[in-house]
């Protein structure tokens, strides 16, 4: 039976929370100093996946964390065998895993390739020693090239994640980071502006005035320079923070930004199936206890109305290079984007923040620079249900 991708998931996310160190800016569900629980966690994950009752083939897979490659080669092999059993994906289709430079080895990359992983998203963040320290990262810059050799020698695609506007950094620092990244010719590159997530150690340092926050205009200059520099090197700017060589976009994230349905398993994982969104507990010990004890690890469930689904779909799709495509949007949501946002569009068009064509609505370069504000305006002025 043919699936409808915004109702029936064609992709899955698996969360592996274990890390060697919890970085000061990170707000993800992370578990540090609990490696003795890894085997139990894999058992619990097997139980949660078994709730599918039978294998559920997917087109793309993403394993995030945490640091999934913090697991040993044998543990990675066991995890991937488990996923191949319950969430089989066609050989050669995109299957991604997150990693840090210091967590990779020749043996681990060989396991990844043998088990059908195609893409490694490497959390580089910076090549500069001072910036790495400011971000509380534990890898050294000289470990990045070594990790990329492991990835490439195993025949895997490399994606580099970088962070700009780190405490105390300058435009020149950021330009040096991007230049260094480009020397490795990654197939994909993500550039994220640093977010001070409430409650994190870095946020607390900011509250105390212990770090120099990059001024807003300087951060904007970093972003705009990135757009030009990566375009000049042949990268497609296909989402606010993501750039890829032709043919190397992240398929999993493209489905996420289309607001298609997706499975989610593991500590803190979210899933979005039909009109229902669910979230698992964020504490790993609690996840293990509940799952192995026969309880559901899900602690939060929300049913979205068709109007809410349409607004959410617009919010994520507008972040894409191709933006909101009118006909596919109406097929997916049942709503006309033109009618839904008729009150919001005049201001956005008048300020040249969006471009409207016969087929869709997309961000302009100016709009990309204030994307969150554009989305907020669009939703706040949407036609009521």
Secondary structure, 3 states (H helix, E strand, C coil): CCCCCCCCCCEEEEEECEECCCCCCCCCCCEECCHHHHHHHHHHHHHHHHCCCCCCCECEEEEEECCHHHCCHHHHHHHHHHHHHHCCECCCCCEEEEECHHHCCHHHHHHHHHCCCCEEEEEEECCCHHHHHHCCCCCCCHHHHHHHHHHHHCCCEEEEEEEECCCCCCHHHHHHHHHHHHHCCCCEEEEEECCCCCCCHHHHHHHHCCCCCCCHHHHHHHHHHHHHHHHHCCCEEEECCEEECCCCCCHHHHHHHCCCCEEEECCCCEEEECCEEEEECCCHHHHHHHHHCCCCCEEEEEECCHHHHHHHHHHHHCCECCCEEHHHHHHHHCCCHHHHCHHHHHHHHHCCCEEECCCEEEECHHHHHCHHHHHHHHHHCCCCC
